[in-house]
């Protein structure tokens, strides 16, 4: 069951720790596990960030040889450089072999995401040089997306192919690249390859973890450098993306999944419990929070449904969800909608569900969230798979400052300044005063010389 508390409880502060504190806690926990892992794979204990630096330096120095060496060490794969790329024929074969119902579902998702993302495209102006000022939006030329495969390829998240690279396609990115870890035998789940083919991904490589991010950021003879890296991954992948930033752009520093559900009892408690568990099964570090209006009369049925539905989950998913609920599952009792909004905004969750009788009253006050799911027929998993917005969203409280992936993620803005002489002369005196005020004589001269 969810641990129950109120906003005045000291334990509530753990839910609203700053994104930096929460991220640091995840890193500390990962470091504890990493020491033994690196002892086994590299022959010495090491910190994750030291290994990230080591791999980046090696990939920059040795290219494909370093990618292959570290992939073999970390993922137990045995792929030579010439086998890292999935051929177009392999992609087409996987697509043709995909079960027809799943293939049709992929195309439905692609159509939904495409339609939504087109509405996000900004509009330029003054591009024909018919206005004194303008802006031009242009696509980033080459983008790489990381798609997790789960332990030994057990959970290929092929929906992430759609959610990360369809927006890039809509934006007009010319070269889309997908990296994903292979299984020990060097294979990748056929469903993931089928999704890549359906989306029209240009290049697919069987490499994961730090070596994949380093290859995208540094470039090798086999995997050309990209301009931006997007996509979810574990904390090791996230730290590698942080290391890549500056060489390339990145989307965000993502952590474990989160859902916050605001419920007042107007919605079937089965729905509330199911939606909370849909995130708990992601990861033992996932956070599931239910903000309840109406006291025990609302909370008790939800808690009972969580217990019942949790017991019905299959083995591994149940174990993961149970650990997540135990560690990070919380039920917060609040007095009214205003307090519910205040709690939600302080947590700034990745996913926010509004299951109240009058959502129109509440939603305008919900300022910080990656995505808001409104009403009983907009469950978070529909957003994960098919609604249209991307499911790659900010976590760890960073929804206060970051947005999820969208077509606009893959665009850059260029200002156009196209003044006539009359417009220049109107603005020049103020510009001259500002330049002189800052003591930049050459700046002032570039204006003054035009004034004669």
C-alpha positions as CSV (number, residue, x, y, z in Angstrom):
1,X,0.0,0.0,0.0
2,X,1.0,3.6,-0.4
3,X,2.5,5.3,2.7
4,X,0.0,7.9,3.9
5,X,0.9,11.4,5.0
6,X,-0.1,15.1,4.8
7,X,1.7,18.2,3.6
8,X,2.6,19.1,7.2
9,X,4.4,15.8,7.8
10,X,8.3,16.0,7.8
11,X,8.3,13.0,5.4
12,X,6.5,15.2,2.8
13,X,9.7,17.2,2.4
14,X,11.4,14.1,0.8
15,X,8.9,14.5,-2.1
16,X,9.7,18.1,-2.8
17,X,13.5,18.0,-2.5
18,X,15.1,20.0,-5.3
19,X,15.8,18.3,-8.6
20,X,19.5,18.5,-7.9
21,X,19.2,16.7,-4.5
22,X,17.0,14.0,-6.0
23,X,19.3,13.5,-8.9
24,X,22.3,13.4,-6.6
25,X,20.6,10.7,-4.5
26,X,20.0,8.6,-7.6
27,X,23.7,8.9,-8.6
28,X,24.8,7.9,-5.1
29,X,22.6,4.8,-5.2
30,X,23.8,3.9,-8.7
31,X,27.5,4.4,-7.6
32,X,27.1,1.8,-4.9
33,X,26.0,-0.8,-7.5
34,X,28.5,0.3,-10.1
35,X,31.6,-0.4,-8.0
36,X,31.1,-4.2,-8.1
37,X,30.0,-4.0,-11.7
38,X,33.1,-2.3,-12.9
39,X,35.3,-4.6,-10.7
40,X,33.8,-7.5,-12.8
41,X,33.9,-5.8,-16.2
42,X,37.0,-3.6,-16.0
43,X,39.0,-5.4,-13.3
44,X,38.8,-2.5,-10.9
45,X,36.2,-0.6,-8.9
46,X,35.4,2.7,-10.4
47,X,32.9,5.6,-10.2
48,X,30.4,6.0,-13.0
49,X,31.5,9.4,-14.0
50,X,35.2,8.3,-14.1
51,X,34.2,5.5,-16.4
52,X,32.2,7.9,-18.6
53,X,35.3,10.2,-18.9
54,X,37.4,7.1,-19.7
55,X,35.1,5.8,-22.4
56,X,34.7,9.2,-24.0
57,X,38.4,9.7,-24.2
58,X,38.9,6.2,-25.6
59,X,36.2,6.7,-28.3
60,X,37.7,10.0,-29.3
61,X,41.1,8.5,-29.5
62,X,40.4,5.0,-30.9
63,X,36.9,5.3,-32.5
64,X,35.2,2.0,-33.3
65,X,37.8,-0.1,-31.5
66,X,36.8,1.6,-28.2
67,X,33.1,1.3,-28.8
68,X,33.5,-2.4,-29.5
69,X,35.8,-3.0,-26.5
70,X,33.6,-1.3,-24.0
71,X,30.4,-2.8,-25.4
72,X,31.9,-6.2,-25.0
73,X,32.9,-5.5,-21.4
74,X,29.6,-3.9,-20.3
75,X,26.9,-5.8,-22.3
76,X,28.7,-9.1,-23.0
77,X,28.2,-8.6,-26.7
78,X,30.7,-9.8,-29.3
79,X,30.0,-7.5,-32.3
80,X,32.8,-6.3,-34.5
81,X,32.6,-2.7,-35.9
82,X,31.2,-3.9,-39.2
83,X,28.3,-5.7,-37.5
84,X,27.2,-2.7,-35.3
85,X,24.9,-1.2,-38.0
86,X,21.5,-2.9,-38.7
87,X,21.2,-3.1,-42.5
88,X,18.2,-1.8,-44.3
89,X,17.3,-5.3,-45.4
90,X,17.3,-6.4,-41.7
91,X,14.9,-3.5,-40.8
92,X,12.6,-4.4,-43.7
93,X,12.6,-8.1,-42.7
94,X,11.7,-7.3,-39.1
95,X,8.9,-5.1,-40.3
96,X,7.5,-7.7,-42.7
97,X,7.7,-10.4,-40.0
98,X,6.0,-8.2,-37.4
99,X,2.6,-9.4,-36.2
100,X,0.0,-7.5,-38.3
101,X,-2.0,-6.2,-35.4
102,X,1.1,-4.8,-33.7
103,X,2.3,-3.3,-37.0
104,X,-1.1,-1.6,-37.5
105,X,-0.9,-0.3,-34.0
106,X,2.5,1.2,-34.7
107,X,1.2,3.0,-37.7
108,X,-1.8,4.3,-35.7
109,X,0.7,5.7,-33.1
110,X,2.9,7.2,-35.8
111,X,-0.2,8.9,-37.4
112,X,-1.3,10.3,-34.0
113,X,2.1,11.6,-33.1
114,X,2.7,13.1,-36.5
115,X,-0.6,15.0,-36.5
116,X,0.0,16.3,-33.0
117,X,3.6,17.3,-33.6
118,X,2.8,19.2,-36.8
119,X,0.7,21.5,-34.6
120,X,3.8,22.3,-32.5
121,X,5.8,23.6,-35.4
122,X,6.5,27.4,-35.0
123,X,5.9,29.8,-37.9
124,X,8.7,32.0,-39.2
125,X,8.2,35.5,-40.5
126,X,10.2,38.0,-42.6
127,X,12.0,35.1,-44.4
128,X,11.3,36.7,-47.8
129,X,13.1,39.8,-46.6
130,X,9.9,41.7,-46.8
131,X,10.0,42.9,-43.2
132,X,12.6,44.7,-41.2
133,X,12.8,41.9,-38.6
134,X,12.2,38.2,-39.0
135,X,12.9,34.7,-37.8
136,X,13.8,31.5,-39.5
137,X,13.3,28.1,-38.0
138,X,15.4,25.3,-39.4
139,X,15.9,21.7,-38.4
140,X,18.9,20.4,-36.6
141,X,20.7,18.4,-39.3
142,X,21.5,15.1,-37.6
143,X,19.9,13.6,-34.4
144,X,20.6,10.5,-32.4
145,X,18.0,8.8,-30.2
146,X,18.8,6.4,-27.5
147,X,16.2,3.6,-26.9
148,X,16.6,1.3,-23.9
149,X,16.4,-2.4,-24.4
150,X,16.0,-3.5,-20.7
151,X,18.3,-6.1,-19.0
152,X,19.7,-8.3,-21.8
153,X,17.1,-6.9,-24.3
154,X,14.2,-8.2,-22.2
155,X,12.2,-4.9,-22.4
156,X,12.7,-3.3,-25.8
157,X,10.8,0.0,-25.6
158,X,9.9,0.3,-29.2
159,X,7.3,2.9,-28.5
160,X,10.3,5.2,-27.7
161,X,11.4,4.9,-31.3
162,X,8.1,6.5,-32.3
163,X,8.0,9.1,-29.5
164,X,11.5,10.4,-30.0
165,X,12.0,10.2,-33.8
166,X,8.6,10.9,-35.3
167,X,8.8,14.5,-33.8
168,X,12.3,14.8,-35.4
169,X,10.9,13.7,-38.8
170,X,8.1,16.2,-38.5
171,X,10.7,18.9,-37.7
172,X,12.5,18.1,-40.9
173,X,15.7,16.5,-39.5
174,X,17.6,15.1,-42.4
175,X,19.5,12.3,-40.7
176,X,17.9,10.3,-37.8
177,X,20.0,7.8,-35.9
178,X,18.9,5.2,-33.4
179,X,21.2,3.4,-30.9
180,X,20.0,0.6,-28.7
181,X,21.8,-2.2,-26.8
182,X,21.8,-5.6,-28.4
183,X,21.2,-8.9,-26.6
184,X,24.2,-11.1,-25.7
185,X,23.8,-12.9,-29.0
186,X,24.1,-9.6,-30.9
187,X,20.4,-9.5,-31.9
188,X,17.8,-6.7,-31.2
189,X,14.1,-7.3,-30.6
190,X,12.4,-7.5,-34.0
191,X,9.6,-5.2,-32.8
192,X,12.0,-2.4,-32.1
193,X,13.5,-2.8,-35.6
194,X,10.1,-2.9,-37.1
195,X,9.2,0.3,-35.4
196,X,12.4,1.9,-36.7
197,X,11.5,0.8,-40.3
198,X,7.9,2.1,-39.9
199,X,9.2,5.5,-38.7
200,X,11.8,5.7,-41.4
201,X,14.8,5.9,-39.2
202,X,17.9,6.4,-41.4
203,X,20.5,4.5,-39.3
204,X,20.2,1.9,-36.5
205,X,23.2,0.7,-34.5
206,X,23.4,-2.1,-32.0
207,X,25.3,-0.4,-29.2
208,X,24.1,0.8,-25.8
209,X,25.1,2.6,-22.6
210,X,28.1,4.8,-22.3
211,X,29.7,3.6,-25.6
212,X,26.6,4.5,-27.5
213,X,26.4,8.1,-26.2
214,X,30.2,8.5,-26.6
215,X,30.0,7.4,-30.3
216,X,27.1,9.7,-31.0
217,X,28.9,12.7,-29.3
218,X,32.4,12.1,-30.6
219,X,31.8,10.3,-33.9
220,X,33.6,7.2,-35.2
221,X,34.3,5.8,-38.7
222,X,31.1,3.7,-38.4
223,X,28.9,6.0,-36.4
224,X,29.1,9.6,-37.5
225,X,28.7,12.4,-34.9
226,X,25.2,13.8,-34.3
227,X,24.2,17.3,-33.4
228,X,21.7,16.4,-30.7
229,X,21.0,13.3,-28.5
230,X,17.6,12.5,-27.2
231,X,15.8,9.7,-25.5
232,X,15.4,7.9,-22.2
233,X,17.9,5.7,-20.4
234,X,19.1,4.7,-16.9
235,X,21.2,6.9,-14.7
236,X,24.4,5.7,-16.4
237,X,23.1,6.8,-19.8
238,X,21.9,10.1,-18.3
239,X,25.4,10.8,-16.9
240,X,26.9,10.0,-20.3
241,X,24.5,12.5,-21.9
242,X,25.5,15.1,-19.4
243,X,29.1,14.5,-20.3
244,X,28.2,14.8,-24.0
245,X,26.5,18.2,-23.5
246,X,28.6,20.9,-25.1
247,X,29.9,18.6,-27.8
248,X,26.3,18.1,-28.8
249,X,22.9,19.3,-27.5
250,X,20.8,17.0,-25.4
251,X,17.1,16.9,-24.6
252,X,17.2,16.7,-20.8
253,X,18.7,14.8,-17.9
254,X,16.0,12.3,-17.2
255,X,15.5,10.1,-14.1
256,X,13.1,7.4,-13.1
257,X,9.4,7.6,-14.1
258,X,6.9,9.5,-11.9
259,X,3.2,9.8,-11.8
260,X,1.1,12.0,-9.5
261,X,-2.7,11.4,-9.5
262,X,-5.1,13.9,-7.9
263,X,-8.3,12.0,-7.0
264,X,-11.5,13.1,-5.3
265,X,-13.5,9.9,-5.4
266,X,-15.5,10.9,-8.4
267,X,-13.6,8.3,-10.5
268,X,-13.6,4.5,-10.1
269,X,-10.8,3.6,-7.6
270,X,-9.8,0.8,-10.0
271,X,-8.7,3.4,-12.5
272,X,-6.7,5.3,-10.0
273,X,-4.9,2.2,-8.7
274,X,-4.2,0.9,-12.2
275,X,-2.7,4.2,-13.3
276,X,-0.4,4.4,-10.3
277,X,0.8,0.8,-10.8
278,X,1.4,1.4,-14.5
279,X,4.3,3.7,-13.5
280,X,5.4,1.6,-10.5
281,X,6.2,-1.4,-12.8
282,X,8.7,0.7,-14.8
283,X,11.5,0.7,-12.2
284,X,12.1,0.1,-8.5
285,X,13.0,3.8,-8.4
286,X,9.7,5.0,-10.0
287,X,7.7,7.4,-7.9
288,X,3.9,7.0,-7.5
289,X,2.0,9.7,-5.6
290,X,-1.8,9.9,-5.0
291,X,-3.1,13.2,-3.8
292,X,-6.5,12.5,-2.2
293,X,-9.4,14.8,-1.4
294,X,-12.1,13.3,0.7
295,X,-10.1,11.5,3.5
296,X,-10.3,7.8,4.2
297,X,-13.6,7.4,2.3
298,X,-11.6,8.0,-0.9
299,X,-8.2,6.7,0.1
300,X,-9.3,3.3,1.5
301,X,-10.8,2.0,-1.8
302,X,-7.7,3.1,-3.7
303,X,-5.4,1.4,-1.3
304,X,-7.5,-1.8,-1.5
305,X,-7.4,-1.7,-5.3
306,X,-3.6,-1.2,-5.3
307,X,-3.2,-4.3,-3.0
308,X,-5.5,-6.4,-5.2
309,X,-4.1,-5.3,-8.6
310,X,-0.5,-5.5,-7.4
311,X,-1.1,-9.2,-6.5
312,X,-2.4,-9.9,-9.9
313,X,0.7,-8.6,-11.8
314,X,3.0,-11.2,-13.3
315,X,6.2,-12.2,-11.5
316,X,8.9,-9.7,-12.4
317,X,6.5,-6.8,-13.0
318,X,5.0,-7.4,-9.6
319,X,8.3,-7.5,-7.9
320,X,9.4,-4.2,-9.5
321,X,6.1,-2.5,-8.8
322,X,6.0,-3.8,-5.2
323,X,9.5,-2.4,-4.5
324,X,8.6,0.9,-6.1
325,X,5.4,1.3,-4.1
326,X,7.2,0.3,-0.9
327,X,10.1,2.8,-1.5
328,X,8.4,5.7,-3.3
329,X,4.7,5.2,-3.1
330,X,2.9,8.0,-1.2
331,X,-0.7,8.9,-0.5
332,X,-1.0,12.6,0.4
333,X,-4.2,13.8,2.1
334,X,-5.2,17.4,1.3
335,X,-8.0,19.7,2.3
336,X,-9.1,21.1,-1.0
337,X,-8.3,21.7,-4.6
338,X,-6.0,24.6,-3.8
339,X,-3.9,22.5,-1.6
340,X,-3.8,19.7,-4.2
341,X,-2.5,22.2,-6.8
342,X,0.1,23.5,-4.4
343,X,1.4,20.0,-3.6
344,X,1.5,19.1,-7.3
345,X,3.3,22.3,-8.3
346,X,5.9,21.8,-5.6
347,X,6.6,18.2,-6.8
348,X,6.4,19.1,-10.5
349,X,5.8,15.6,-11.6
350,X,6.6,14.0,-15.0
351,X,3.0,12.7,-15.4
352,X,0.1,14.4,-13.7
353,X,-3.4,12.8,-13.7
354,X,-6.5,14.9,-12.8
355,X,-9.2,12.6,-11.6
356,X,-11.7,15.0,-10.1
357,X,-15.3,15.9,-10.8
358,X,-14.5,19.4,-12.0
359,X,-11.1,19.4,-13.7
360,X,-11.7,22.7,-15.4
361,X,-11.5,24.4,-12.0
362,X,-8.2,22.7,-11.1
363,X,-6.2,22.5,-14.4
364,X,-5.5,26.3,-14.8
365,X,-3.7,26.1,-11.4
366,X,-1.5,23.2,-12.3
367,X,1.6,25.0,-13.6
368,X,4.5,22.5,-13.3
369,X,4.1,19.1,-15.0
370,X,5.6,17.3,-17.9
371,X,2.2,16.2,-19.2
372,X,-1.3,16.5,-17.7
373,X,-3.9,13.8,-18.2
374,X,-7.4,15.0,-17.6
375,X,-10.4,12.8,-16.7
376,X,-11.0,9.1,-16.4
377,X,-10.5,8.4,-20.1
378,X,-7.1,9.9,-20.5
379,X,-4.9,7.4,-18.6
380,X,-1.1,8.0,-18.6
381,X,-0.4,4.8,-20.6
382,X,-2.5,6.1,-23.5
383,X,-0.1,9.1,-23.5
384,X,2.9,6.7,-23.3
385,X,1.8,4.9,-26.5
386,X,-0.6,6.6,-28.8
387,X,-2.2,9.9,-27.9
388,X,0.2,12.1,-29.8
389,X,2.5,14.1,-27.4
390,X,5.9,12.4,-26.8
391,X,6.3,10.3,-23.7
392,X,9.9,11.6,-23.2
393,X,9.2,14.1,-20.4
394,X,11.2,15.9,-17.6
395,X,11.5,14.1,-14.3
396,X,12.9,14.8,-10.8
397,X,11.1,18.2,-10.5
398,X,12.7,19.5,-13.7
399,X,9.2,20.1,-15.2
400,X,9.6,23.4,-13.4
401,X,12.0,24.4,-16.2
402,X,12.1,21.9,-19.0
403,X,9.6,20.6,-21.5
404,X,9.1,17.1,-23.0
405,X,10.2,16.2,-26.5
406,X,8.3,17.9,-29.3
407,X,8.9,18.8,-32.9
408,X,10.2,22.1,-31.7
409,X,13.0,20.2,-29.8
410,X,14.6,19.6,-33.1
411,X,14.5,23.2,-34.5
412,X,16.8,26.1,-34.1
413,X,15.9,29.7,-34.4
414,X,17.8,32.3,-36.5
415,X,17.0,36.0,-36.2
416,X,16.8,38.1,-39.4
417,X,17.6,41.8,-39.2
418,X,16.8,43.6,-42.5
419,X,16.5,47.3,-41.8
420,X,16.0,50.0,-44.3
421,X,18.0,53.2,-44.0
422,X,15.0,55.0,-42.5
423,X,14.6,52.3,-39.9
424,X,18.3,52.3,-39.1
425,X,18.3,56.1,-38.6
426,X,15.3,55.8,-36.3
427,X,17.1,53.3,-34.0
428,X,20.7,54.5,-34.4
429,X,20.7,57.3,-31.7
430,X,19.6,54.9,-29.0
431,X,22.0,52.2,-30.2
432,X,24.8,54.8,-30.2
433,X,24.0,55.8,-26.7
434,X,24.0,52.2,-25.5
435,X,27.3,51.4,-27.1
436,X,29.0,54.6,-25.7
437,X,27.4,53.7,-22.3
438,X,29.2,50.3,-22.3
439,X,32.4,51.9,-23.5
440,X,32.6,49.9,-26.7
441,X,34.1,52.4,-29.1
442,X,34.2,50.1,-32.2
443,X,30.5,49.3,-31.7
444,X,29.7,53.0,-31.5
445,X,31.7,53.7,-34.6
446,X,29.9,51.0,-36.6
447,X,26.7,53.0,-36.0
448,X,28.2,56.5,-36.2
449,X,29.9,55.9,-39.5
450,X,26.6,55.3,-41.1
451,X,25.2,58.5,-39.6
452,X,27.9,60.5,-41.4
